[in-house]
Amino acid sequence: MKIKTAAASVLLAATLLCACTDPGPQTTDEVTEAQTTTAVSDTTETDTEAETAEVPEEVKTFNNPISDKSMPDPFIVYHDGYYYGLATEVTAVRLYRSERVEELFISGECKELIKTGDDVGGGKTLGWNVWAPELHYVPTTDRWYVYSCACVDGFDFGTMRMFCLESETSDPYSDYTFKGFTKKNNVCIDQTVYFDEASGNLYTAYCSFGDPRGQIVMISTMSEPWRAGARSEVITYPRYRWEKRGTDENNDGRVNEGACFLRHGDDIFLIYSASGCWSEWYCLGMLRYKGADTSKENFIDPKNWEKSKEPVFSTANGVYGVGHCSFFNSPDGTDVWISYHGMATPDAGVDGRYAYIQKIDFAGDGTPVFGEPVSRDTAIRVPSGQK
């Protein structure tokens, strides 16, 4: 089935949903004008000669946030000259494209891949709560896949299911076809995938409900890019106080969700979000893979993942509730960037989330160093190699 474009826009009122209201600052290009100076001869000659100073290279900067509308759960990838982006938009999955990352969600090209009411087979239609879409390339099929979740036939959260779309060609901006629900009988959200080149295996992590410990993150293999394997393991659950905050510091939120794999060199990490997404306490936690190899038996074994005891990225510099991230490379491949959402005030809630990005670093042992959220009045240089 080929899914055609249409328009839709709805305000989300669910606690796990994130939205934004105020426009973010626009890109600024700083250009230093050449200054002309006059050189005076130290001889008896009276002639003077003007010397033109060298014009500095133009430094392109921007300010966070990079969205001027509701753009929670931002997912960004760079491929062949373009940034591609998706975010939670409640009633549709839309794919954005731009040569400039700071313009991606503001003036980039946009196409709708699927929307509420579209046929998803078996006499069913896609419902509301279309959350957290992601875009991934799978080398074994030479296709791109969009993973998201939504209710089926309406608004009933009990029918929430993860689903998969497949590109018709190897171009990520081609049309997409609905391939199916990746776990047909389970209430799950926030699916992400990781293709391991060493083993040739495709793995997935997602958030599951119904556990007495709260929202948990599961890990599993995938038998096909559109079908999760039968065996799943709990890889992280809310264990520490900073993973359990809700409307205030002491309220029990008990949330682990929004996982995303990050590979850097030989190191593999799983970065996830903790505490209530509607609160200023939303933050990022991290697991590091310690297994001997990436075989199925080892990779989905929770004992081979080491969990951080403290959040690795949290509220700072006037940016609150930072979380639900993704990672992308700069155009020249020298830098790694994080995209995430945050709030301008601690009480903005689900209606006050914006898309932010900034560069991250890595320590000598390979551990990612996130630092703090960059304030909205800080000029950020565009990714290295960007036009």
Buried (B, 14 or more C-beta within 10 A) or exposed (E): EEBEEEEBEBEBEBBBBBBBBEEBBEBEEEEEEEEEEEEEEEEEEEEEEEEEEEEEEEEBBBBBBBBBBBBBBBBBBBBEEBBBBBBBBBBBBBBBBBBBBBBBBBBBEBBBBBBBBBEBEEEBBBBBBBBBBBBBBBEEBEBBBBBBBBBBBEEEBEBBBBBBBBBEEEEBBBBBBBBBBBBEEBBBBBBBBBBBEEBEBBBBBBBBBEBEEBBBBBBBBBEBBBBBBEEBBBBBBBBBEBBBBBBEEEBEBBBBBBBBBBBBEEBBBBBBBBBBBBBBBBBBBBBBBEBEEBBBEBBBBEEBBEBBEEBBBBBBEBBBBBBBBBBBBBBEEEBBBBBBBBBBEBEBBBBBBBBBBBBBEEEEEEBBEBBEBBEBEEBBEBBBEBE
